[in-house]
Amino acid sequence: CCLVPIPIIITYLSLPSNRVIMITPTLAFATSFFVLAGHASVTAAFMSTPSLPSSPPSLLPTSLASAAATGRSTSLSAVREATFGMGCFWEPAESLLKQPGVLATAVGYTGAPPNKPPPTYDSVCFGKDWVEAVRVAYDDELVSYDQVLDYFFRLQKPAYTRQYASIIFVDDAMEEKDAKKWKKESASLEKKQRDDNLSYDVVQIEPSSSFYKAEEYHQRYWEKQRLRFLIGFALIAGESGAYNNFLGGVLGKTEILGLSFDSVCGALFLVGAAWMLLERLVVRDVKELEQGDLMAMAAEKN
């Protein structure tokens, strides 16, 4: 998780000096089209704070829907929260958000002793106390806690370190009882939910502790990175001269501030790639979420 931008930078720098890439005019045109279409979105991804995605209307809890329709104050009685360690949190958070009944997710850090100072991504990556976790707000009128646990088990990507451990963080004795029952019954029934036959034995159950919402660049991470990578590859293509014959060769002859169009594409790529690396050092907006904060944010969005 920590070094995702590096391979694309190494690939770029390892290309021959003339950086000739075999790209057909059709592919170059399609890439350019998507780059232009996504320009406004990627600017927002770099410069603004992403908001929690709204849930489809069909997933809005009955209590929230009726409150919205009548203008009454919102009741959160149908919305619950759960917190899980699921491995590297980027993909599981996105996958969970697509499941029926899930209203919102936030990625963050939890599981450390109470005397630990607030974490940063670096202290999580290079420490042994914190767990990358996903907090989920869900409508328990549409999906049960057991079903959410099934989501957790099926979508997690754990590894054998504390940071990427498979953990159900329980909020009270009843939730602990339900989690232990789910684990025992699922294991005894040999409920198959994964192709890799991951054992239920890897799942740990721990009391919940302070949950710190991770830096904003981690929230909805792949949703932003897909567009960034698309633009990165488009800029590599531009630096290789793939667009030089467009518009009757105008682009190939264009200069911006004394730089050729090819050079501008190369410079923009390097600036963007450098920002992806520096983002970890610049952004320090970890924030503790209290119980109910994510539910309130989900209700506000809806």
Residue, then its C-alpha position, 0 to 999 in steps of 0.5 A: c500500500c505504501l509505495v503504489p506510485i513508485p512502479i509507474i515512475i520507475t517504468y517511466l524513467s526506465l524507458p529509452s531516451n526517445r521513449v517511443i511507445m507503440i500507440t495507435p491513433t485510435l488508442a491515443f484519441a480515446t485516451s485523450f478523450f477520457v483525459l479531457a473528460g476527467h480533468a475537472s474530476v482529477t483536479a477536485a481529487f487533488m485539491s479538495t476534500p472528498s465527501l462520503p458518497s451518497s447511498p442509492p435511494s433504495l438503501l436509505p433507512t426507513s427512519l431516515a427516509s421518513a424524516a427526510a420526507t416530512g422534514r422531521s429531525t433524523s432518527l438514527s435508530a435503524v443505522r448501526e456501525a461496525t469496525f473491521g481490520m481487513g488488510c490494506f484498507w483501500e480495496p475492502a472499503e470500496s468493495l463494502l460500499k457496494q454491498p446492499g444495506v451499506l450506507a457509508t465507509a471510512v478508512g482509518y487506524t485503530g487497535a492500539p493501546p490507549n496511551k498511544p498518541p494519534p497515528t499517522y500513516d507512517s507510524v502505522c506502516f512502521g509500527k506494531d500497534w495500529v491496525e488499518a481498519v474500515r468503519v461501516a455504517y449500515d442499515d440494520e433494517l436491510v442487512s443484519y450484523d451477521q450479513v455484515l460479518d459475511y461481507f467482512f470475511r468475503l472482502q477482506k485481504p488480510a496479511y500476517t502483520r498487525q497492520y493488516a490483521s483480520i479483526i472484528f472490533v466489537d463495541d459491547a458484550m452483545e456484539e462480542k457474543d454475536a461475533k463469536k457465534w458467527k465465527k463458530e457457526s461459520a467455521s463448523l458449517e464450513k461456510k465457503q465464501r472465498d476461492d482461496n479457502l481462507s480459514y475463519d481461524v485467522v479472524q480475531i475478535e477484539p474490543s473496540s478502541s479509539f478509531y482515527k479516520a485516515e488522511e483524506y487521500h486514503q478515503r475512496y483511494w482507488e476511485k481517485q487513483r484510477l483517474r490519476f493513473l489514466i492521466g499518467f499514462a496519457l501524459i507518457a503517451g504525449e511525451s512519446g510523441a503519440y499526439n504530434n500528428f493530431l490536428g494536422g500536426v499542430l500539436g507536434k509544432t506547439e510550444i508552451l513557454g518555450l517547451s515543446f508539447d512532448s516536453v510539457c507532457g513529460a514535465l506534467f507527468l513528473v510533477g503529478a508523480a512527485w505529488m503522489l509521493l509528497e502527498r504522504l508527507v504534506v497531508r496530516d489530517v487524521k481525525e478521531l471519529e467517535q461512535g455515531d459520527l459516521m452514522a451522522m455523516a451518512a444521515e447528513k449526506n442522505 
